[in-house]
């Protein structure tokens, strides 16, 4: 056991020595993850979401500049790549973010420039295995840390109001600090450990049979469309993309199997997917002709071109290379995402302007009534209180502050310690109970002053205002804003 632990940390240390810039990036972004929790900076959160891209760019440059003294400077300077996104970039799950993450991973696979399909797929599978192993180990470590934290909190009755901070910090350490380092370790070059029996079973007895069933379902649907002479449903595009991508990925994995039962199927993969692609293009052209281009439809067309291009590439042995397929995908995705004039947003604007629909009008459906602001200026006796302090509605190290974060109300003292933490809606429900009301009742103006006064054990918190909304789905008031006010400490 001791030998295995020493071997594990030895490999980890070796990986860190071989990838110094990647290690610095991981540590830097790990710290920024904690800063993002403490400081309200939306732009910082966006930069953090692109960490996988920055990390892989450095990793790619590290591999390309090994043993090259002059080019090595480019690798070292890649640590500043994050500065490119300080004024640009879009948030998580935007098309820009998704394409960036996909393109960087494709560039990593391309960077070795291996046209041999077996070597290309071998690297791809090694990358997937390293990512999966790193995510699994980092996830287990994070869950264990949470278990330890809540055990200590429960047994010793400490850190009662530090849940949010601990979860944010521990997640940053596990998934931004640890996970990349584990990936570097697992992705080191090493000799293959022999044939993977689980891999053989998975492909031969699970994935390939499932893909055959998938193909039968698609062909039956195509027959139905032809017989009824109807158009394919919109969501079928996702099914076709999944089917075509899966068939070519599994085709590449066949060379690693001991027994290749489905060569008869994968040998004709290009011909198998053609009817599905025809259906894909019919649906895409119909919707574009009817409604014009949108950002989503631009990427629909680009995805179709990539899949069609791969299909024709694999019709011949000479050009049927995964390297060429990855290059095609990178060129097309980069073109419609980063190049002005042909970006997806520009194509959408031009198309919809011609139709008189730009900017695109969207029907805004609200699920709540207009907000109600509870305010009051009724005077009250302060003779029973020793001190009075202003409470700000944002984090300020010079005084007290209060705010709502993810539906939880926090009150901090001047030392940044949490002196009150409670679900904002539950807190407001308690305030309503004081005046004999519930969250579903109408609130008369006469009780506003009392609702603004929150009695605490040794103090009184008086809010400037409380904003609430009643949602149409359940007719229950929910707090949208609660923070600024005054903190009055009672006399002893």
C-alpha positions as CSV (number, residue, x, y, z in Angstrom):
1,X,0.0,0.0,0.0
2,X,2.8,2.4,1.0
3,X,4.5,1.6,-2.3
4,X,1.4,2.4,-4.3
5,X,1.0,5.7,-2.5
6,X,4.6,6.6,-3.2
7,X,4.2,5.7,-6.8
8,X,1.0,7.8,-7.1
9,X,2.6,10.9,-5.7
10,X,5.8,10.3,-7.6
11,X,3.8,10.3,-10.9
12,X,1.9,13.4,-9.8
13,X,5.1,15.3,-8.9
14,X,6.7,14.2,-12.2
15,X,3.7,15.5,-14.1
16,X,3.8,18.8,-12.3
17,X,7.5,19.3,-13.1
18,X,6.8,18.6,-16.8
19,X,3.9,21.1,-17.0
20,X,4.9,24.2,-14.9
21,X,2.7,26.7,-16.7
22,X,-0.4,24.4,-16.4
23,X,0.3,24.0,-12.6
24,X,0.6,27.8,-12.2
25,X,-2.7,28.3,-14.1
26,X,-4.5,25.7,-12.0
27,X,-3.3,27.4,-8.7
28,X,-4.1,30.9,-10.0
29,X,-7.6,30.0,-11.0
30,X,-8.1,28.0,-7.8
31,X,-7.5,31.2,-5.9
32,X,-9.7,33.2,-8.3
33,X,-12.5,30.7,-7.6
34,X,-12.4,31.8,-3.9
35,X,-12.2,35.4,-4.9
36,X,-15.3,35.0,-7.1
37,X,-17.3,33.9,-4.1
38,X,-16.2,36.8,-1.9
39,X,-16.5,39.6,-4.5
40,X,-19.4,40.3,-6.9
41,X,-17.6,40.4,-10.2
42,X,-19.7,38.9,-13.1
43,X,-16.8,39.2,-15.5
44,X,-14.5,37.2,-13.2
45,X,-17.1,34.3,-13.3
46,X,-17.0,34.4,-17.1
47,X,-13.2,34.3,-17.2
48,X,-13.3,31.3,-14.7
49,X,-15.6,29.4,-17.0
50,X,-13.0,29.5,-19.7
51,X,-10.3,27.9,-17.5
52,X,-10.4,24.5,-19.3
53,X,-9.6,26.3,-22.6
54,X,-6.7,28.3,-21.1
55,X,-5.4,25.1,-19.5
56,X,-5.5,23.0,-22.7
57,X,-4.0,25.8,-24.8
58,X,-1.0,25.8,-22.5
59,X,-0.9,22.0,-22.5
60,X,-0.9,22.0,-26.3
61,X,1.9,24.5,-26.5
62,X,3.9,22.6,-24.0
63,X,3.8,19.5,-26.2
64,X,4.5,21.4,-29.4
65,X,7.5,23.3,-28.0
66,X,9.3,20.5,-26.1
67,X,13.0,20.7,-26.9
68,X,12.7,24.0,-28.8
69,X,14.3,26.9,-26.9
70,X,13.0,29.8,-28.9
71,X,9.5,28.5,-29.2
72,X,9.4,27.7,-25.5
73,X,8.8,31.4,-24.8
74,X,5.4,31.1,-26.5
75,X,4.5,28.3,-24.0
76,X,5.6,30.4,-21.0
77,X,3.6,33.4,-22.2
78,X,0.5,31.3,-22.6
79,X,-0.1,31.9,-18.9
80,X,-1.4,35.3,-19.9
81,X,-3.9,33.9,-22.4
82,X,-6.7,34.6,-19.9
83,X,-6.2,38.3,-20.4
84,X,-7.7,38.0,-23.9
85,X,-11.1,37.2,-22.2
86,X,-11.2,40.0,-19.7
87,X,-13.3,42.2,-22.0
88,X,-14.8,39.5,-24.2
89,X,-16.4,36.1,-24.0
90,X,-19.8,34.9,-23.1
91,X,-21.0,32.9,-20.1
92,X,-21.3,29.2,-19.5
93,X,-23.5,27.3,-22.0
94,X,-23.5,30.2,-24.5
95,X,-22.7,29.1,-28.1
96,X,-19.4,31.0,-27.9
97,X,-18.4,29.1,-24.7
98,X,-19.4,25.7,-26.0
99,X,-17.6,26.1,-29.3
100,X,-14.5,27.4,-27.6
101,X,-14.4,24.3,-25.3
102,X,-15.0,21.9,-28.2
103,X,-12.4,23.6,-30.6
104,X,-9.7,23.6,-28.0
105,X,-10.1,19.9,-27.3
106,X,-10.1,19.2,-31.1
107,X,-6.9,21.2,-31.4
108,X,-5.4,19.0,-28.7
109,X,-6.2,15.9,-30.7
110,X,-4.9,17.5,-33.9
111,X,-1.6,18.8,-32.3
112,X,0.2,15.5,-32.7
113,X,-0.7,15.5,-36.4
114,X,-1.2,11.8,-36.6
115,X,-3.0,10.8,-39.8
116,X,-3.0,7.1,-38.8
117,X,-6.5,6.5,-37.6
118,X,-5.5,3.9,-34.9
119,X,-3.0,6.3,-33.3
120,X,-5.5,9.2,-33.5
121,X,-8.2,7.2,-31.8
122,X,-5.7,5.8,-29.3
123,X,-4.9,9.4,-28.2
124,X,-8.6,10.3,-28.1
125,X,-9.4,7.3,-25.9
126,X,-6.4,8.1,-23.7
127,X,-7.6,11.7,-23.3
128,X,-11.1,10.5,-22.4
129,X,-9.7,8.0,-19.8
130,X,-7.5,10.7,-18.2
131,X,-10.4,13.2,-18.0
132,X,-12.8,10.6,-16.6
133,X,-10.2,9.4,-14.0
134,X,-9.4,12.9,-12.9
135,X,-13.1,13.9,-12.6
136,X,-13.8,10.8,-10.6
137,X,-10.9,11.2,-8.2
138,X,-11.5,14.9,-7.7
139,X,-15.2,14.4,-7.2
140,X,-14.6,11.7,-4.6
141,X,-12.2,14.0,-2.7
142,X,-14.7,16.8,-2.8
143,X,-17.5,14.7,-1.5
144,X,-15.3,13.4,1.3
145,X,-14.3,16.9,2.3
146,X,-18.0,17.8,2.5
147,X,-18.7,14.8,4.6
148,X,-15.9,15.7,7.0
149,X,-17.1,19.4,7.2
150,X,-20.7,18.5,8.1
151,X,-19.5,15.9,10.6
152,X,-17.4,18.5,12.4
153,X,-20.2,21.0,12.1
154,X,-22.7,18.6,13.6
155,X,-20.6,17.1,16.4
156,X,-18.8,20.2,17.6
157,X,-21.5,22.7,16.7
158,X,-19.2,25.1,15.0
159,X,-19.1,26.8,11.5
160,X,-22.9,26.9,11.5
161,X,-23.0,29.7,9.0
162,X,-20.1,28.8,6.8
163,X,-21.7,26.2,4.5
164,X,-21.7,28.4,1.4
165,X,-18.2,29.5,1.8
166,X,-16.9,26.0,2.4
167,X,-18.7,24.5,-0.6
168,X,-17.4,27.3,-2.9
169,X,-13.8,27.0,-1.6
170,X,-13.7,23.2,-1.6
171,X,-15.2,23.0,-5.1
172,X,-12.6,25.5,-6.3
173,X,-9.8,23.4,-4.8
174,X,-11.1,20.1,-6.0
175,X,-12.2,21.0,-9.5
176,X,-9.9,23.9,-10.5
177,X,-6.9,23.0,-8.4
178,X,-6.8,19.2,-8.1
179,X,-8.6,18.0,-11.2
180,X,-6.1,19.5,-13.8
181,X,-3.1,18.2,-11.9
182,X,-4.7,14.7,-11.8
183,X,-5.4,15.0,-15.5
184,X,-1.7,15.8,-16.2
185,X,-0.7,12.7,-14.2
186,X,-3.2,10.3,-15.8
187,X,-2.4,11.6,-19.3
188,X,1.3,10.9,-19.1
189,X,2.8,8.7,-21.8
190,X,3.0,5.1,-20.6
191,X,3.0,1.6,-22.0
192,X,-0.3,0.0,-22.6
193,X,-1.3,-2.5,-19.9
194,X,-2.6,-5.1,-22.3
195,X,-6.0,-5.6,-23.8
196,X,-8.9,-4.1,-21.9
197,X,-11.6,-6.8,-21.6
198,X,-14.2,-4.3,-20.3
199,X,-13.6,-2.1,-23.4
200,X,-14.2,-5.2,-25.6
201,X,-17.3,-6.2,-23.8
202,X,-18.7,-2.6,-23.8
203,X,-18.2,-2.1,-27.6
204,X,-19.2,-5.6,-28.7
205,X,-22.1,-6.4,-26.4
206,X,-23.5,-2.9,-25.4
207,X,-22.7,0.0,-27.7
208,X,-22.7,-1.7,-31.1
209,X,-26.0,-3.5,-30.6
210,X,-27.6,-0.3,-29.2
211,X,-26.3,1.5,-32.3
212,X,-27.9,-1.1,-34.6
213,X,-31.3,-0.7,-32.8
214,X,-30.8,3.1,-33.2
215,X,-30.3,2.6,-36.9
216,X,-33.4,0.4,-37.3
217,X,-35.5,3.1,-35.5
218,X,-34.2,5.9,-37.8
219,X,-34.8,3.8,-40.9
220,X,-38.3,3.0,-39.8
221,X,-38.9,6.7,-39.2
222,X,-37.5,7.6,-42.7
223,X,-39.9,5.0,-44.3
224,X,-42.8,6.6,-42.4
225,X,-41.9,10.1,-43.7
226,X,-41.6,8.8,-47.3
227,X,-45.0,6.9,-47.1
228,X,-46.9,9.8,-45.5
229,X,-44.9,12.4,-47.5
230,X,-44.4,14.6,-44.4
231,X,-41.5,16.6,-43.0
232,X,-39.2,15.3,-40.2
233,X,-39.8,16.6,-36.7
234,X,-37.4,19.3,-35.5
235,X,-35.9,17.3,-32.6
236,X,-34.9,14.6,-35.1
237,X,-31.8,16.7,-35.9
238,X,-30.4,15.9,-32.5
239,X,-31.0,12.2,-33.0
240,X,-29.3,12.2,-36.4
241,X,-26.3,14.1,-35.0
242,X,-25.9,11.6,-32.2
243,X,-26.3,8.6,-34.5
244,X,-23.8,9.8,-37.1
245,X,-21.2,10.9,-34.4
246,X,-21.6,7.6,-32.6
247,X,-21.2,5.4,-35.7
248,X,-17.9,7.1,-36.8
249,X,-16.5,7.1,-33.2
250,X,-17.2,3.4,-32.7
251,X,-15.9,2.7,-36.2
252,X,-12.5,4.1,-35.1
253,X,-12.6,1.9,-32.0
254,X,-12.9,-1.4,-33.9
255,X,-9.2,-1.7,-34.5
256,X,-8.6,-2.1,-30.7
257,X,-11.0,-5.1,-30.3
258,X,-9.9,-8.7,-30.1
259,X,-13.0,-9.9,-31.9
260,X,-14.6,-7.6,-34.4
261,X,-18.1,-8.9,-34.8
262,X,-19.5,-5.7,-36.4
263,X,-17.0,-5.0,-39.2
264,X,-19.7,-5.7,-41.7
265,X,-21.7,-2.8,-40.3
266,X,-18.9,-0.2,-39.7
267,X,-17.2,-1.0,-43.1
268,X,-20.2,0.7,-44.8
269,X,-20.8,3.4,-42.1
270,X,-20.8,6.2,-44.7
271,X,-23.6,4.5,-46.7
272,X,-25.5,3.7,-43.6
273,X,-25.8,7.3,-42.4
274,X,-26.6,8.9,-45.8
275,X,-30.4,8.5,-45.6
276,X,-30.4,10.0,-42.1
277,X,-28.3,13.0,-43.4
278,X,-30.7,13.5,-46.3
279,X,-33.6,13.7,-43.7
280,X,-31.5,16.1,-41.6
281,X,-30.9,18.5,-44.5
282,X,-34.5,18.4,-45.7
283,X,-35.6,19.5,-42.2
284,X,-32.9,22.1,-41.9
285,X,-33.5,23.7,-45.3
286,X,-37.3,23.8,-44.7
287,X,-37.0,25.7,-41.5
288,X,-34.4,28.1,-42.8
289,X,-36.5,28.8,-45.9
290,X,-39.6,29.4,-43.7
291,X,-38.0,31.4,-40.8
292,X,-34.5,32.5,-41.9
293,X,-31.3,32.0,-40.0
294,X,-30.9,32.3,-36.3
295,X,-27.7,31.5,-34.3
296,X,-29.0,28.0,-33.5
297,X,-29.8,27.3,-37.2
298,X,-26.3,28.6,-38.3
299,X,-24.8,26.0,-36.0
300,X,-27.3,23.4,-37.3
301,X,-26.0,24.0,-40.8
302,X,-22.4,23.9,-39.7
303,X,-22.9,20.7,-37.8
304,X,-24.6,19.2,-40.9
305,X,-21.7,20.2,-43.1
306,X,-19.2,18.7,-40.7
307,X,-21.1,15.4,-40.5
308,X,-21.6,15.3,-44.3
309,X,-18.0,16.1,-44.9
310,X,-16.9,13.3,-42.5
311,X,-19.3,10.9,-44.3
312,X,-17.7,11.6,-47.7
313,X,-14.2,11.5,-46.3
314,X,-14.7,8.0,-45.1
315,X,-16.0,6.8,-48.5
316,X,-12.3,6.5,-49.5
317,X,-9.4,4.9,-47.6
318,X,-7.0,7.7,-48.6
319,X,-9.0,10.6,-47.2
320,X,-10.9,8.7,-44.4
321,X,-8.8,10.1,-41.6
322,X,-10.0,11.3,-38.2
323,X,-7.3,14.0,-38.4
324,X,-8.9,15.5,-41.5
325,X,-12.4,15.3,-39.9
326,X,-11.1,17.2,-36.8
327,X,-9.5,19.8,-39.0
328,X,-12.7,20.3,-40.9
329,X,-14.7,20.7,-37.7
330,X,-12.2,23.3,-36.3
331,X,-12.1,25.4,-39.5
332,X,-15.9,25.6,-39.8
333,X,-16.6,26.2,-36.0
334,X,-13.9,28.8,-35.8
335,X,-15.2,30.6,-38.9
336,X,-18.8,31.1,-37.6
337,X,-17.8,31.8,-34.0
338,X,-14.8,34.2,-34.2
339,X,-14.5,35.7,-37.7
340,X,-16.4,39.1,-38.0
341,X,-18.8,39.2,-40.9
342,X,-19.5,35.5,-41.0
343,X,-20.1,34.9,-37.3
344,X,-23.4,33.2,-36.4
345,X,-24.6,36.5,-34.9
346,X,-23.9,38.4,-38.2
347,X,-25.6,35.7,-40.3
348,X,-28.6,35.9,-38.1
349,X,-28.7,39.7,-38.2
350,X,-28.4,39.8,-42.0
351,X,-31.1,37.1,-42.5
352,X,-33.6,38.4,-40.1
353,X,-33.1,42.1,-41.2
354,X,-34.1,41.1,-44.7
355,X,-37.3,39.6,-43.2
356,X,-37.9,42.7,-41.1
357,X,-37.5,40.7,-37.9
358,X,-34.4,42.2,-36.5
359,X,-33.8,42.6,-33.6
360,X,-35.7,39.3,-33.1
361,X,-38.8,39.9,-31.1
362,X,-39.5,37.4,-28.3
363,X,-42.6,37.1,-26.3
364,X,-41.8,37.8,-22.7
365,X,-43.8,35.6,-20.4
366,X,-43.7,36.6,-16.8
367,X,-44.5,34.1,-14.1
368,X,-45.1,36.6,-11.4
369,X,-47.0,39.8,-10.6
370,X,-45.2,43.2,-10.5
371,X,-43.0,43.5,-7.4
372,X,-44.2,45.2,-4.2
373,X,-41.8,47.4,-2.3
374,X,-42.4,47.5,1.5
375,X,-41.3,50.9,2.9
376,X,-42.0,52.8,6.1
377,X,-41.0,56.0,7.8
378,X,-42.9,55.6,11.1
379,X,-40.6,56.8,14.0
380,X,-39.9,54.5,17.0
381,X,-38.3,54.7,20.4
382,X,-34.5,54.0,20.4
383,X,-33.9,54.6,24.1
384,X,-33.4,50.9,24.8
385,X,-30.6,50.6,22.3
386,X,-26.9,51.2,22.9
387,X,-25.5,51.8,19.4
388,X,-26.8,52.2,15.9
389,X,-24.9,51.2,12.7
390,X,-25.6,51.6,9.0
391,X,-26.0,48.3,7.1
392,X,-25.0,48.5,3.5
393,X,-26.5,46.3,0.7
394,X,-23.1,45.2,-0.6
395,X,-19.9,43.7,0.8
396,X,-17.8,46.4,2.4
397,X,-14.9,45.7,4.7
398,X,-15.4,49.0,6.5
399,X,-18.8,48.3,8.0
400,X,-21.8,46.0,8.3
401,X,-23.5,44.7,5.2
402,X,-26.3,42.4,4.2
403,X,-27.4,40.7,1.0
404,X,-29.3,37.8,-0.5
405,X,-27.2,35.1,-2.2
406,X,-29.1,32.2,-3.8
407,X,-32.3,32.9,-1.7
408,X,-30.3,33.0,1.5
409,X,-30.1,36.2,3.6
410,X,-26.7,37.0,5.1
411,X,-25.9,39.7,7.6
412,X,-22.2,40.4,8.2
413,X,-20.6,42.5,10.9
414,X,-17.7,44.9,10.4
415,X,-15.2,41.9,10.8
416,X,-16.9,40.1,7.9
417,X,-18.3,37.4,10.3
418,X,-21.8,36.1,9.6
419,X,-24.1,37.1,12.4
420,X,-27.3,36.0,10.7
421,X,-28.0,33.5,7.9
422,X,-31.5,32.4,7.0
423,X,-33.5,31.6,3.9
424,X,-34.9,35.0,2.9
425,X,-38.4,33.7,2.2
426,X,-38.6,31.8,5.5
427,X,-37.4,35.0,7.3
428,X,-40.1,37.1,5.6
429,X,-42.7,34.4,6.5
430,X,-41.7,34.8,10.2
431,X,-42.1,38.6,9.8
432,X,-45.6,38.1,8.4
433,X,-46.5,35.8,11.3
434,X,-45.8,38.6,13.7
435,X,-48.7,40.6,12.2
436,X,-51.0,37.5,11.8
437,X,-50.4,37.1,8.0
438,X,-49.2,34.3,5.7
439,X,-47.3,34.4,2.4
440,X,-50.5,34.0,0.4
441,X,-52.3,36.9,2.1
442,X,-52.7,40.5,0.9
443,X,-50.4,42.8,2.9
444,X,-52.0,46.1,4.2
445,X,-49.8,49.2,4.2
446,X,-50.5,49.6,7.9
447,X,-48.2,46.7,8.8
448,X,-45.3,47.8,6.7
449,X,-43.3,49.4,9.5
450,X,-43.5,46.2,11.6
451,X,-42.4,44.0,8.7
452,X,-39.3,46.1,8.3
453,X,-38.2,45.5,11.9
454,X,-36.4,42.2,12.5
455,X,-36.0,41.4,16.2
456,X,-32.8,39.5,17.1
457,X,-31.5,38.2,20.4
458,X,-29.5,41.3,21.3
459,X,-30.3,43.7,18.5
460,X,-32.8,45.1,16.1
461,X,-32.4,45.1,12.4
462,X,-34.5,47.8,10.6
463,X,-34.6,47.4,6.8
464,X,-34.9,50.4,4.5
465,X,-37.2,48.4,2.3
466,X,-38.1,44.9,1.3
467,X,-39.1,44.0,-2.3
468,X,-41.4,41.0,-2.8
469,X,-43.2,39.3,-5.7
470,X,-46.2,36.9,-5.8
471,X,-45.6,34.2,-8.4
472,X,-48.7,33.2,-10.5
473,X,-47.9,29.5,-10.2
474,X,-48.5,29.2,-6.5
475,X,-49.6,32.8,-5.4
476,X,-46.9,32.9,-2.7
477,X,-44.8,35.9,-1.9
478,X,-41.1,35.6,-2.5
479,X,-38.4,38.0,-1.5
480,X,-36.4,39.6,-4.4
481,X,-34.5,42.2,-2.4
482,X,-33.7,42.7,1.3
483,X,-30.5,44.2,2.7
484,X,-29.9,47.9,3.5
485,X,-30.9,49.3,6.8
486,X,-29.8,50.0,10.4
487,X,-28.5,47.6,13.1
488,X,-29.4,48.7,16.6
489,X,-27.6,46.9,19.5
490,X,-29.6,46.6,22.7
491,X,-28.4,47.9,26.0
492,X,-27.1,45.2,28.4
